Amino acid sequence: MGVPKMVDEFHCSTFAATVGFSVYPIGFGVIPLFTSSLSEEFGRFHLCILTTFLFMLMHVMMALQVALQSILGLC
């Protein structure tokens, strides 16, 4: 639903907008493969605090972006 708005706002192709929206859910599948053992090492409480902060920080950064390259993580 957000692809047409992204194409209009950033003047990019539909493919580039789709890649921008696809990177986010791919992270949900890939990141846990590498971070699943961290709770055993550092405890769940510290890990939850850190990841909650990073989650909020990334959403604020995405909301404030003005360039497509920043959204795709290329810059």
N, CA, C and O atoms as a Tripos MOL2 file, in Angstrom:
@<TRIPOS>MOLECULE
protein
  300   299    75     0     0
PROTEIN
NO_CHARGES

@<TRIPOS>ATOM
      1 N           0.8080   -1.1870    0.0000 N.3       1 MET1
      2 CA          0.0000    0.0000    0.0000 C.3       1 MET1
      3 C           0.8550    1.2570    0.0000 C.2       1 MET1
      4 O           0.4050    2.2980   -0.4780 O.2       1 MET1
      5 N           2.0720    1.1910    0.5210 N.am      2 GLY2
      6 CA          2.9050    2.3760    0.5950 C.3       2 GLY2
      7 C           3.7970    2.5940   -0.6090 C.2       2 GLY2
      8 O           4.4480    3.6330   -0.7120 O.2       2 GLY2
      9 N           3.8400    1.6300   -1.5290 N.am      3 VAL3
     10 CA          4.7250    1.7420   -2.6900 C.3       3 VAL3
     11 C           4.3730    2.9380   -3.5730 C.2       3 VAL3
     12 O           5.2850    3.6800   -3.9360 O.2       3 VAL3
     13 N           3.1110    3.1760   -3.9450 N.am      4 PRO4
     14 CA          2.8180    4.3460   -4.7870 C.3       4 PRO4
     15 C           3.2060    5.6740   -4.1170 C.2       4 PRO4
     16 O           3.6950    6.5870   -4.7820 O.2       4 PRO4
     17 N           2.9870    5.7740   -2.8100 N.am      5 LYS5
     18 CA          3.3680    7.0010   -2.0940 C.3       5 LYS5
     19 C           4.8800    7.1810   -2.0980 C.2       5 LYS5
     20 O           5.3780    8.2930   -2.2650 O.2       5 LYS5
     21 N           5.6080    6.0790   -1.9120 N.am      6 MET6
     22 CA          7.0680    6.1510   -1.9150 C.3       6 MET6
     23 C           7.5940    6.5240   -3.3000 C.2       6 MET6
     24 O           8.5490    7.2920   -3.4120 O.2       6 MET6
     25 N           6.9760    5.9840   -4.3590 N.am      7 VAL7
     26 CA          7.3800    6.3070   -5.7290 C.3       7 VAL7
     27 C           7.1560    7.7900   -6.0040 C.2       7 VAL7
     28 O           8.0180    8.4440   -6.5910 O.2       7 VAL7
     29 N           6.0180    8.3290   -5.5910 N.am      8 ASP8
     30 CA          5.7220    9.7530   -5.8040 C.3       8 ASP8
     31 C           6.6410   10.6590   -4.9960 C.2       8 ASP8
     32 O           7.1300   11.6690   -5.5030 O.2       8 ASP8
     33 N           6.8740   10.2990   -3.7500 N.am      9 GLU9
     34 CA          7.6410   11.1810   -2.8640 C.3       9 GLU9
     35 C           9.1270   11.1890   -3.1780 C.2       9 GLU9
     36 O           9.7620   12.2430   -3.1300 O.2       9 GLU9
     37 N           9.7000   10.0180   -3.5030 N.am     10 PHE10
     38 CA         11.1390    9.9290   -3.7390 C.3      10 PHE10
     39 C          11.5080    9.8740   -5.2140 C.2      10 PHE10
     40 O          12.6930    9.8240   -5.5410 O.2      10 PHE10
     41 N          10.5310    9.8820   -6.1120 N.am     11 HIS11
     42 CA         10.7680    9.8520   -7.5580 C.3      11 HIS11
     43 C          11.6800    8.6830   -7.9350 C.2      11 HIS11
     44 O          12.7190    8.8600   -8.5720 O.2      11 HIS11
     45 N          11.2640    7.4920   -7.5240 N.am     12 CYS12
     46 CA         12.0480    6.2930   -7.7970 C.3      12 CYS12
     47 C          11.1890    5.2840   -8.5510 C.2      12 CYS12
     48 O          10.0060    5.5240   -8.7900 O.2      12 CYS12
     49 N          11.7750    4.1770   -8.9180 N.am     13 SER13
     50 CA         11.0320    3.1350   -9.6220 C.3      13 SER13
     51 C          10.2340    2.2980   -8.6190 C.2      13 SER13
     52 O          10.4800    2.3410   -7.4130 O.2      13 SER13
     53 N           9.2910    1.5520   -9.1380 N.am     14 THR14
     54 CA          8.5020    0.6580   -8.2950 C.3      14 THR14
     55 C           9.3820   -0.4290   -7.6910 C.2      14 THR14
     56 O           9.1690   -0.8480   -6.5530 O.2      14 THR14
     57 N          10.3640   -0.8800   -8.4510 N.am     15 PHE15
     58 CA         11.2880   -1.9010   -7.9540 C.3      15 PHE15
     59 C          12.0710   -1.3970   -6.7480 C.2      15 PHE15
     60 O          12.1960   -2.1080   -5.7500 O.2      15 PHE15
     61 N          12.5980   -0.1790   -6.8280 N.am     16 ALA16
     62 CA         13.3640    0.3770   -5.7110 C.3      16 ALA16
     63 C          12.4920    0.5470   -4.4730 C.2      16 ALA16
     64 O          12.9470    0.3060   -3.3550 O.2      16 ALA16
     65 N          11.2550    0.9570   -4.6650 N.am     17 ALA17
     66 CA         10.3410    1.1070   -3.5300 C.3      17 ALA17
     67 C          10.0180   -0.2530   -2.9160 C.2      17 ALA17
     68 O           9.9250   -0.3790   -1.6950 O.2      17 ALA17
     69 N           9.8480   -1.2610   -3.7510 N.am     18 THR18
     70 CA          9.5750   -2.6030   -3.2470 C.3      18 THR18
     71 C          10.7570   -3.1480   -2.4600 C.2      18 THR18
     72 O          10.5680   -3.7980   -1.4320 O.2      18 THR18
     73 N          11.9660   -2.8940   -2.9270 N.am     19 VAL19
     74 CA         13.1610   -3.3120   -2.1850 C.3      19 VAL19
     75 C          13.2070   -2.6120   -0.8330 C.2      19 VAL19
     76 O          13.5620   -3.2240    0.1740 O.2      19 VAL19
     77 N          12.8530   -1.3410   -0.8070 N.am     20 GLY20
     78 CA         12.8420   -0.6090    0.4520 C.3      20 GLY20
     79 C          11.8820   -1.1940    1.4630 C.2      20 GLY20
     80 O          12.1810   -1.2370    2.6560 O.2      20 GLY20
     81 N          10.7350   -1.6420    0.9990 N.am     21 PHE21
     82 CA          9.7610   -2.2510    1.9000 C.3      21 PHE21
     83 C          10.1040   -3.7010    2.2200 C.2      21 PHE21
     84 O           9.6520   -4.2180    3.2420 O.2      21 PHE21
     85 N          10.8770   -4.3650    1.3910 N.am     22 SER22
     86 CA         11.2060   -5.7700    1.6100 C.3      22 SER22
     87 C          12.3550   -5.9670    2.5920 C.2      22 SER22
     88 O          12.4410   -7.0090    3.2420 O.2      22 SER22
     89 N          13.2180   -4.9990    2.7040 N.am     23 VAL23
     90 CA         14.3610   -5.1220    3.6030 C.3      23 VAL23
     91 C          13.9030   -5.2580    5.0550 C.2      23 VAL23
     92 O          14.5160   -5.9940    5.8280 O.2      23 VAL23
     93 N          12.8450   -4.5640    5.4270 N.am     24 TYR24
     94 CA         12.3500   -4.5780    6.8020 C.3      24 TYR24
     95 C          11.8900   -5.9750    7.2380 C.2      24 TYR24
     96 O          12.3730   -6.4570    8.2630 O.2      24 TYR24
     97 N          10.9870   -6.6490    6.5220 N.am     25 PRO25
     98 CA         10.5780   -7.9810    6.9910 C.3      25 PRO25
     99 C          11.6570   -9.0450    6.8440 C.2      25 PRO25
    100 O          11.6550  -10.0240    7.5900 O.2      25 PRO25
    101 N          12.5710   -8.8770    5.9070 N.am     26 ILE26
    102 CA         13.6710   -9.8320    5.7860 C.3      26 ILE26
    103 C          14.5240   -9.7970    7.0490 C.2      26 ILE26
    104 O          15.0450  -10.8250    7.4800 O.2      26 ILE26
    105 N          14.6650   -8.6170    7.6400 N.am     27 GLY27
    106 CA         15.4050   -8.4900    8.8950 C.3      27 GLY27
    107 C          14.7880   -9.2980   10.0190 C.2      27 GLY27
    108 O          15.5040   -9.8020   10.8840 O.2      27 GLY27
    109 N          13.4520   -9.4300   10.0190 N.am     28 PHE28
    110 CA         12.7910  -10.2390   11.0390 C.3      28 PHE28
    111 C          13.1700  -11.7110   10.9300 C.2      28 PHE28
    112 O          13.1360  -12.4310   11.9280 O.2      28 PHE28
    113 N          13.5230  -12.1610    9.7520 N.am     29 GLY29
    114 CA         13.8920  -13.5570    9.5710 C.3      29 GLY29
    115 C          15.3650  -13.8330    9.7360 C.2      29 GLY29
    116 O          15.7460  -14.9150   10.1830 O.2      29 GLY29
    117 N          16.2050  -12.8700    9.3830 N.am     30 VAL30
    118 CA         17.6460  -13.0950    9.3830 C.3      30 VAL30
    119 C          18.3010  -12.7380   10.7170 C.2      30 VAL30
    120 O          19.1410  -13.4930   11.2060 O.2      30 VAL30
    121 N          17.9380  -11.6210   11.3060 N.am     31 ILE31
    122 CA         18.5850  -11.1540   12.5330 C.3      31 ILE31
    123 C          18.4660  -12.1520   13.6860 C.2      31 ILE31
    124 O          19.4560  -12.3620   14.3870 O.2      31 ILE31
    125 N          17.2990  -12.7840   13.9220 N.am     32 PRO32
    126 CA         17.2330  -13.7490   15.0210 C.3      32 PRO32
    127 C          18.1690  -14.9440   14.8730 C.2      32 PRO32
    128 O          18.5320  -15.5710   15.8680 O.2      32 PRO32
    129 N          18.5620  -15.2640   13.6420 N.am     33 LEU33
    130 CA         19.5040  -16.3590   13.4520 C.3      33 LEU33
    131 C          20.8500  -16.0600   14.1010 C.2      33 LEU33
    132 O          21.5390  -16.9720   14.5580 O.2      33 LEU33
    133 N          21.2240  -14.7840   14.1420 N.am     34 PHE34
    134 CA         22.5130  -14.4010   14.7000 C.3      34 PHE34
    135 C          22.4240  -13.9570   16.1580 C.2      34 PHE34
    136 O          23.4130  -14.0360   16.8870 O.2      34 PHE34
    137 N          21.2710  -13.4970   16.5850 N.am     35 THR35
    138 CA         21.1560  -12.9340   17.9370 C.3      35 THR35
    139 C          20.4530  -13.8500   18.9300 C.2      35 THR35
    140 O          20.2930  -13.4680   20.0900 O.2      35 THR35
    141 N          20.0330  -15.0250   18.5280 N.am     36 SER36
    142 CA         19.2640  -15.8910   19.4230 C.3      36 SER36
    143 C          20.0700  -16.3660   20.6180 C.2      36 SER36
    144 O          19.4960  -16.5870   21.6850 O.2      36 SER36
    145 N          21.3460  -16.5260   20.4820 N.am     37 SER37
    146 CA         22.1570  -16.9990   21.6060 C.3      37 SER37
    147 C          22.6030  -15.8810   22.5450 C.2      37 SER37
    148 O          23.2120  -16.1610   23.5770 O.2      37 SER37
    149 N          22.3170  -14.6330   22.2160 N.am     38 LEU38
    150 CA         22.7600  -13.5350   23.0740 C.3      38 LEU38
    151 C          22.0520  -13.5320   24.4220 C.2      38 LEU38
    152 O          22.6340  -13.0960   25.4150 O.2      38 LEU38
    153 N          20.8110  -14.0070   24.4830 N.am     39 SER39
    154 CA         20.1100  -14.0220   25.7660 C.3      39 SER39
    155 C          20.7470  -15.0170   26.7310 C.2      39 SER39
    156 O          20.6650  -14.8340   27.9450 O.2      39 SER39
    157 N          21.3670  -16.0440   26.2210 N.am     40 GLU40
    158 CA         22.0690  -16.9960   27.0870 C.3      40 GLU40
    159 C          23.3400  -16.3830   27.6650 C.2      40 GLU40
    160 O          23.7300  -16.6950   28.7900 O.2      40 GLU40
    161 N          23.9750  -15.5220   26.9030 N.am     41 GLU41
    162 CA         25.2320  -14.9090   27.3470 C.3      41 GLU41
    163 C          25.0190  -13.7210   28.2810 C.2      41 GLU41
    164 O          25.7070  -13.5910   29.2930 O.2      41 GLU41
    165 N          24.0620  -12.8540   27.9400 N.am     42 PHE42
    166 CA         23.9260  -11.5910   28.6560 C.3      42 PHE42
    167 C          22.6560  -11.4850   29.4970 C.2      42 PHE42
    168 O          22.5190  -10.5330   30.2640 O.2      42 PHE42
    169 N          21.7440  -12.4070   29.3810 N.am     43 GLY43
    170 CA         20.4870  -12.3490   30.1120 C.3      43 GLY43
    171 C          19.4060  -11.6770   29.2890 C.2      43 GLY43
    172 O          19.6990  -10.8800   28.3980 O.2      43 GLY43
    173 N          18.1710  -11.9930   29.5830 N.am     44 ARG44
    174 CA         17.0670  -11.4850   28.7770 C.3      44 ARG44
    175 C          16.7630  -10.0180   29.0420 C.2      44 ARG44
    176 O          16.4160   -9.2800   28.1200 O.2      44 ARG44
    177 N          16.8900   -9.5920   30.2880 N.am     45 PHE45
    178 CA         16.5180   -8.2150   30.6260 C.3      45 PHE45
    179 C          17.3640   -7.2000   29.8600 C.2      45 PHE45
    180 O          16.8200   -6.2830   29.2440 O.2      45 PHE45
    181 N          18.6740   -7.3530   29.8900 N.am     46 HIS46
    182 CA         19.5670   -6.4120   29.2040 C.3      46 HIS46
    183 C          19.3420   -6.4450   27.6950 C.2      46 HIS46
    184 O          19.3670   -5.4090   27.0310 O.2      46 HIS46
    185 N          19.1250   -7.6190   27.1750 N.am     47 LEU47
    186 CA         18.8890   -7.7570   25.7360 C.3      47 LEU47
    187 C          17.5740   -7.1000   25.3290 C.2      47 LEU47
    188 O          17.4990   -6.4660   24.2770 O.2      47 LEU47
    189 N          16.5440   -7.2450   26.1490 N.am     48 CYS48
    190 CA         15.2500   -6.6200   25.8410 C.3      48 CYS48
    191 C          15.3350   -5.0990   25.8840 C.2      48 CYS48
    192 O          14.7540   -4.4240   25.0330 O.2      48 CYS48
    193 N          16.0430   -4.5580   26.8500 N.am     49 ILE49
    194 CA         16.2100   -3.1070   26.9400 C.3      49 ILE49
    195 C          16.9660   -2.5910   25.7200 C.2      49 ILE49
    196 O          16.5560   -1.6030   25.1090 O.2      49 ILE49
    197 N          18.0560   -3.2450   25.3640 N.am     50 LEU50
    198 CA         18.8610   -2.8210   24.2180 C.3      50 LEU50
    199 C          18.0710   -2.9040   22.9110 C.2      50 LEU50
    200 O          18.0820   -1.9580   22.1230 O.2      50 LEU50
    201 N          17.3910   -4.0160   22.6760 N.am     51 THR51
    202 CA         16.6790   -4.1740   21.4130 C.3      51 THR51
    203 C          15.4600   -3.2630   21.3220 C.2      51 THR51
    204 O          15.1040   -2.8240   20.2280 O.2      51 THR51
    205 N          14.8180   -2.9720   22.4430 N.am     52 THR52
    206 CA         13.7000   -2.0260   22.4230 C.3      52 THR52
    207 C          14.1850   -0.6370   22.0470 C.2      52 THR52
    208 O          13.5390    0.0530   21.2580 O.2      52 THR52
    209 N          15.3170   -0.2200   22.6020 N.am     53 PHE53
    210 CA         15.9020    1.0710   22.2620 C.3      53 PHE53
    211 C          16.2780    1.1260   20.7840 C.2      53 PHE53
    212 O          15.9910    2.1170   20.1120 O.2      53 PHE53
    213 N          16.9140    0.0780   20.2730 N.am     54 LEU54
    214 CA         17.3020    0.0420   18.8600 C.3      54 LEU54
    215 C          16.0830    0.0280   17.9400 C.2      54 LEU54
    216 O          16.0980    0.6570   16.8820 O.2      54 LEU54
    217 N          15.0300   -0.6860   18.3360 N.am     55 PHE55
    218 CA         13.7980   -0.7300   17.5600 C.3      55 PHE55
    219 C          13.1940    0.6660   17.4270 C.2      55 PHE55
    220 O          12.8030    1.0770   16.3350 O.2      55 PHE55
    221 N          13.1200    1.3900   18.5400 N.am     56 MET56
    222 CA         12.5660    2.7540   18.5020 C.3      56 MET56
    223 C          13.4720    3.6900   17.7100 C.2      56 MET56
    224 O          12.9820    4.5230   16.9470 O.2      56 MET56
    225 N          14.7710    3.5650   17.8780 N.am     57 LEU57
    226 CA         15.7170    4.4160   17.1660 C.3      57 LEU57
    227 C          15.6230    4.2210   15.6560 C.2      57 LEU57
    228 O          15.6550    5.1970   14.9050 O.2      57 LEU57
    229 N          15.5090    2.9900   15.2060 N.am     58 MET58
    230 CA         15.4170    2.7320   13.7680 C.3      58 MET58
    231 C          14.1140    3.2560   13.1800 C.2      58 MET58
    232 O          14.0990    3.7230   12.0410 O.2      58 MET58
    233 N          13.0250    3.1880   13.9330 N.am     59 HIS59
    234 CA         11.7660    3.7290   13.4260 C.3      59 HIS59
    235 C          11.8090    5.2530   13.3330 C.2      59 HIS59
    236 O          11.2600    5.8300   12.3950 O.2      59 HIS59
    237 N          12.4490    5.9020   14.2870 N.am     60 VAL60
    238 CA         12.5930    7.3630   14.2230 C.3      60 VAL60
    239 C          13.4820    7.7440   13.0480 C.2      60 VAL60
    240 O          13.1840    8.6990   12.3300 O.2      60 VAL60
    241 N          14.5600    7.0150   12.8470 N.am     61 MET61
    242 CA         15.4560    7.3100   11.7260 C.3      61 MET61
    243 C          14.7490    7.1260   10.3860 C.2      61 MET61
    244 O          14.9410    7.9290    9.4730 O.2      61 MET61
    245 N          13.9360    6.0810   10.2560 N.am     62 MET62
    246 CA         13.1890    5.8600    9.0110 C.3      62 MET62
    247 C          12.1650    6.9610    8.7860 C.2      62 MET62
    248 O          11.9430    7.3730    7.6480 O.2      62 MET62
    249 N          11.5400    7.4400    9.8470 N.am     63 ALA63
    250 CA         10.5160    8.4810    9.7060 C.3      63 ALA63
    251 C          11.1220    9.8090    9.2830 C.2      63 ALA63
    252 O          10.4410   10.6230    8.6580 O.2      63 ALA63
    253 N          12.3810   10.0440    9.6090 N.am     64 LEU64
    254 CA         13.0170   11.3310    9.3190 C.3      64 LEU64
    255 C          13.8410   11.3320    8.0300 C.2      64 LEU64
    256 O          14.4450   12.3520    7.6960 O.2      64 LEU64
    257 N          13.8780   10.2230    7.3030 N.am     65 GLN65
    258 CA         14.6850   10.1550    6.0850 C.3      65 GLN65
    259 C          14.0630   10.9670    4.9590 C.2      65 GLN65
    260 O          12.8410   11.0350    4.8250 O.2      65 GLN65
    261 N          14.9150   11.5750    4.1580 N.am     66 VAL66
    262 CA         14.4500   12.3490    3.0030 C.3      66 VAL66
    263 C          15.0060   11.8050    1.6920 C.2      66 VAL66
    264 O          14.6030   12.2630    0.6230 O.2      66 VAL66
    265 N          15.9090   10.8520    1.7490 N.am     67 ALA67
    266 CA         16.5050   10.2800    0.5320 C.3      67 ALA67
    267 C          16.2270    8.7880    0.4740 C.2      67 ALA67
    268 O          16.2660    8.1050    1.4980 O.2      67 ALA67
    269 N          15.9480    8.2840   -0.7140 N.am     68 LEU68
    270 CA         15.6660    6.8740   -0.8930 C.3      68 LEU68
    271 C          16.8700    6.0090   -0.5190 C.2      68 LEU68
    272 O          16.6960    4.9210    0.0290 O.2      68 LEU68
    273 N          18.0710    6.4710   -0.8030 N.am     69 GLN69
    274 CA         19.2630    5.7070   -0.4950 C.3      69 GLN69
    275 C          19.3950    5.4760    1.0130 C.2      69 GLN69
    276 O          19.8800    4.4280    1.4400 O.2      69 GLN69
    277 N          18.9810    6.4180    1.7910 N.am     70 SER70
    278 CA         19.0300    6.2470    3.2510 C.3      70 SER70
    279 C          18.0310    5.2070    3.7030 C.2      70 SER70
    280 O          18.3210    4.4400    4.6200 O.2      70 SER70
    281 N          16.8730    5.1580    3.0920 N.am     71 ILE71
    282 CA         15.8590    4.1770    3.4600 C.3      71 ILE71
    283 C          16.3170    2.7630    3.0920 C.2      71 ILE71
    284 O          16.0750    1.8140    3.8380 O.2      71 ILE71
    285 N          16.9640    2.6320    1.9680 N.am     72 LEU72
    286 CA         17.4460    1.3220    1.5440 C.3      72 LEU72
    287 C          18.7040    0.9040    2.2790 C.2      72 LEU72
    288 O          19.1380   -0.2400    2.1480 O.2      72 LEU72
    289 N          19.3030    1.8030    3.0510 N.am     73 GLY73
    290 CA         20.5040    1.4750    3.7960 C.3      73 GLY73
    291 C          21.7750    1.5490    2.9720 C.2      73 GLY73
    292 O          22.7760    0.9200    3.3160 O.2      73 GLY73
    293 N          21.7490    2.3030    1.8970 N.am     74 LEU74
    294 CA         22.9120    2.4070    1.0330 C.3      74 LEU74
    295 C          23.8500    3.5300    1.4300 C.2      74 LEU74
    296 O          24.9920    3.5680    0.9720 O.2      74 LEU74
    297 N          23.4020    4.4290    2.2570 N.am     75 CYS75
    298 CA         24.2380    5.5590    2.6830 C.3      75 CYS75
    299 C          24.6190    5.4240    4.1310 C.2      75 CYS75
    300 O          25.3210    6.2810    4.6680 O.2      75 CYS75
@<TRIPOS>BOND
     1     1     2 1
     2     2     3 1
     3     3     4 2
     4     3     5 am
     5     5     6 1
     6     6     7 1
     7     7     8 2
     8     7     9 am
     9     9    10 1
    10    10    11 1
    11    11    12 2
    12    11    13 am
    13    13    14 1
    14    14    15 1
    15    15    16 2
    16    15    17 am
    17    17    18 1
    18    18    19 1
    19    19    20 2
    20    19    21 am
    21    21    22 1
    22    22    23 1
    23    23    24 2
    24    23    25 am
    25    25    26 1
    26    26    27 1
    27    27    28 2
    28    27    29 am
    29    29    30 1
    30    30    31 1
    31    31    32 2
    32    31    33 am
    33    33    34 1
    34    34    35 1
    35    35    36 2
    36    35    37 am
    37    37    38 1
    38    38    39 1
    39    39    40 2
    40    39    41 am
    41    41    42 1
    42    42    43 1
    43    43    44 2
    44    43    45 am
    45    45    46 1
    46    46    47 1
    47    47    48 2
    48    47    49 am
    49    49    50 1
    50    50    51 1
    51    51    52 2
    52    51    53 am
    53    53    54 1
    54    54    55 1
    55    55    56 2
    56    55    57 am
    57    57    58 1
    58    58    59 1
    59    59    60 2
    60    59    61 am
    61    61    62 1
    62    62    63 1
    63    63    64 2
    64    63    65 am
    65    65    66 1
    66    66    67 1
    67    67    68 2
    68    67    69 am
    69    69    70 1
    70    70    71 1
    71    71    72 2
    72    71    73 am
    73    73    74 1
    74    74    75 1
    75    75    76 2
    76    75    77 am
    77    77    78 1
    78    78    79 1
    79    79    80 2
    80    79    81 am
    81    81    82 1
    82    82    83 1
    83    83    84 2
    84    83    85 am
    85    85    86 1
    86    86    87 1
    87    87    88 2
    88    87    89 am
    89    89    90 1
    90    90    91 1
    91    91    92 2
    92    91    93 am
    93    93    94 1
    94    94    95 1
    95    95    96 2
    96    95    97 am
    97    97    98 1
    98    98    99 1
    99    99   100 2
   100    99   101 am
   101   101   102 1
   102   102   103 1
   103   103   104 2
   104   103   105 am
   105   105   106 1
   106   106   107 1
   107   107   108 2
   108   107   109 am
   109   109   110 1
   110   110   111 1
   111   111   112 2
   112   111   113 am
   113   113   114 1
   114   114   115 1
   115   115   116 2
   116   115   117 am
   117   117   118 1
   118   118   119 1
   119   119   120 2
   120   119   121 am
   121   121   122 1
   122   122   123 1
   123   123   124 2
   124   123   125 am
   125   125   126 1
   126   126   127 1
   127   127   128 2
   128   127   129 am
   129   129   130 1
   130   130   131 1
   131   131   132 2
   132   131   133 am
   133   133   134 1
   134   134   135 1
   135   135   136 2
   136   135   137 am
   137   137   138 1
   138   138   139 1
   139   139   140 2
   140   139   141 am
   141   141   142 1
   142   142   143 1
   143   143   144 2
   144   143   145 am
   145   145   146 1
   146   146   147 1
   147   147   148 2
   148   147   149 am
   149   149   150 1
   150   150   151 1
   151   151   152 2
   152   151   153 am
   153   153   154 1
   154   154   155 1
   155   155   156 2
   156   155   157 am
   157   157   158 1
   158   158   159 1
   159   159   160 2
   160   159   161 am
   161   161   162 1
   162   162   163 1
   163   163   164 2
   164   163   165 am
   165   165   166 1
   166   166   167 1
   167   167   168 2
   168   167   169 am
   169   169   170 1
   170   170   171 1
   171   171   172 2
   172   171   173 am
   173   173   174 1
   174   174   175 1
   175   175   176 2
   176   175   177 am
   177   177   178 1
   178   178   179 1
   179   179   180 2
   180   179   181 am
   181   181   182 1
   182   182   183 1
   183   183   184 2
   184   183   185 am
   185   185   186 1
   186   186   187 1
   187   187   188 2
   188   187   189 am
   189   189   190 1
   190   190   191 1
   191   191   192 2
   192   191   193 am
   193   193   194 1
   194   194   195 1
   195   195   196 2
   196   195   197 am
   197   197   198 1
   198   198   199 1
   199   199   200 2
   200   199   201 am
   201   201   202 1
   202   202   203 1
   203   203   204 2
   204   203   205 am
   205   205   206 1
   206   206   207 1
   207   207   208 2
   208   207   209 am
   209   209   210 1
   210   210   211 1
   211   211   212 2
   212   211   213 am
   213   213   214 1
   214   214   215 1
   215   215   216 2
   216   215   217 am
   217   217   218 1
   218   218   219 1
   219   219   220 2
   220   219   221 am
   221   221   222 1
   222   222   223 1
   223   223   224 2
   224   223   225 am
   225   225   226 1
   226   226   227 1
   227   227   228 2
   228   227   229 am
   229   229   230 1
   230   230   231 1
   231   231   232 2
   232   231   233 am
   233   233   234 1
   234   234   235 1
   235   235   236 2
   236   235   237 am
   237   237   238 1
   238   238   239 1
   239   239   240 2
   240   239   241 am
   241   241   242 1
   242   242   243 1
   243   243   244 2
   244   243   245 am
   245   245   246 1
   246   246   247 1
   247   247   248 2
   248   247   249 am
   249   249   250 1
   250   250   251 1
   251   251   252 2
   252   251   253 am
   253   253   254 1
   254   254   255 1
   255   255   256 2
   256   255   257 am
   257   257   258 1
   258   258   259 1
   259   259   260 2
   260   259   261 am
   261   261   262 1
   262   262   263 1
   263   263   264 2
   264   263   265 am
   265   265   266 1
   266   266   267 1
   267   267   268 2
   268   267   269 am
   269   269   270 1
   270   270   271 1
   271   271   272 2
   272   271   273 am
   273   273   274 1
   274   274   275 1
   275   275   276 2
   276   275   277 am
   277   277   278 1
   278   278   279 1
   279   279   280 2
   280   279   281 am
   281   281   282 1
   282   282   283 1
   283   283   284 2
   284   283   285 am
   285   285   286 1
   286   286   287 1
   287   287   288 2
   288   287   289 am
   289   289   290 1
   290   290   291 1
   291   291   292 2
   292   291   293 am
   293   293   294 1
   294   294   295 1
   295   295   296 2
   296   295   297 am
   297   297   298 1
   298   298   299 1
   299   299   300 2
@<TRIPOS>SUBSTRUCTURE
     1 MET1         2 RESIDUE 1 A MET
     2 GLY2         6 RESIDUE 1 A GLY
     3 VAL3        10 RESIDUE 1 A VAL
     4 PRO4        14 RESIDUE 1 A PRO
     5 LYS5        18 RESIDUE 1 A LYS
     6 MET6        22 RESIDUE 1 A MET
     7 VAL7        26 RESIDUE 1 A VAL
     8 ASP8        30 RESIDUE 1 A ASP
     9 GLU9        34 RESIDUE 1 A GLU
    10 PHE10       38 RESIDUE 1 A PHE
    11 HIS11       42 RESIDUE 1 A HIS
    12 CYS12       46 RESIDUE 1 A CYS
    13 SER13       50 RESIDUE 1 A SER
    14 THR14       54 RESIDUE 1 A THR
    15 PHE15       58 RESIDUE 1 A PHE
    16 ALA16       62 RESIDUE 1 A ALA
    17 ALA17       66 RESIDUE 1 A ALA
    18 THR18       70 RESIDUE 1 A THR
    19 VAL19       74 RESIDUE 1 A VAL
    20 GLY20       78 RESIDUE 1 A GLY
    21 PHE21       82 RESIDUE 1 A PHE
    22 SER22       86 RESIDUE 1 A SER
    23 VAL23       90 RESIDUE 1 A VAL
    24 TYR24       94 RESIDUE 1 A TYR
    25 PRO25       98 RESIDUE 1 A PRO
    26 ILE26      102 RESIDUE 1 A ILE
    27 GLY27      106 RESIDUE 1 A GLY
    28 PHE28      110 RESIDUE 1 A PHE
    29 GLY29      114 RESIDUE 1 A GLY
    30 VAL30      118 RESIDUE 1 A VAL
    31 ILE31      122 RESIDUE 1 A ILE
    32 PRO32      126 RESIDUE 1 A PRO
    33 LEU33      130 RESIDUE 1 A LEU
    34 PHE34      134 RESIDUE 1 A PHE
    35 THR35      138 RESIDUE 1 A THR
    36 SER36      142 RESIDUE 1 A SER
    37 SER37      146 RESIDUE 1 A SER
    38 LEU38      150 RESIDUE 1 A LEU
    39 SER39      154 RESIDUE 1 A SER
    40 GLU40      158 RESIDUE 1 A GLU
    41 GLU41      162 RESIDUE 1 A GLU
    42 PHE42      166 RESIDUE 1 A PHE
    43 GLY43      170 RESIDUE 1 A GLY
    44 ARG44      174 RESIDUE 1 A ARG
    45 PHE45      178 RESIDUE 1 A PHE
    46 HIS46      182 RESIDUE 1 A HIS
    47 LEU47      186 RESIDUE 1 A LEU
    48 CYS48      190 RESIDUE 1 A CYS
    49 ILE49      194 RESIDUE 1 A ILE
    50 LEU50      198 RESIDUE 1 A LEU
    51 THR51      202 RESIDUE 1 A THR
    52 THR52      206 RESIDUE 1 A THR
    53 PHE53      210 RESIDUE 1 A PHE
    54 LEU54      214 RESIDUE 1 A LEU
    55 PHE55      218 RESIDUE 1 A PHE
    56 MET56      222 RESIDUE 1 A MET
    57 LEU57      226 RESIDUE 1 A LEU
    58 MET58      230 RESIDUE 1 A MET
    59 HIS59      234 RESIDUE 1 A HIS
    60 VAL60      238 RESIDUE 1 A VAL
    61 MET61      242 RESIDUE 1 A MET
    62 MET62      246 RESIDUE 1 A MET
    63 ALA63      250 RESIDUE 1 A ALA
    64 LEU64      254 RESIDUE 1 A LEU
    65 GLN65      258 RESIDUE 1 A GLN
    66 VAL66      262 RESIDUE 1 A VAL
    67 ALA67      266 RESIDUE 1 A ALA
    68 LEU68      270 RESIDUE 1 A LEU
    69 GLN69      274 RESIDUE 1 A GLN
    70 SER70      278 RESIDUE 1 A SER
    71 ILE71      282 RESIDUE 1 A ILE
    72 LEU72      286 RESIDUE 1 A LEU
    73 GLY73      290 RESIDUE 1 A GLY
    74 LEU74      294 RESIDUE 1 A LEU
    75 CYS75      298 RESIDUE 1 A CYS
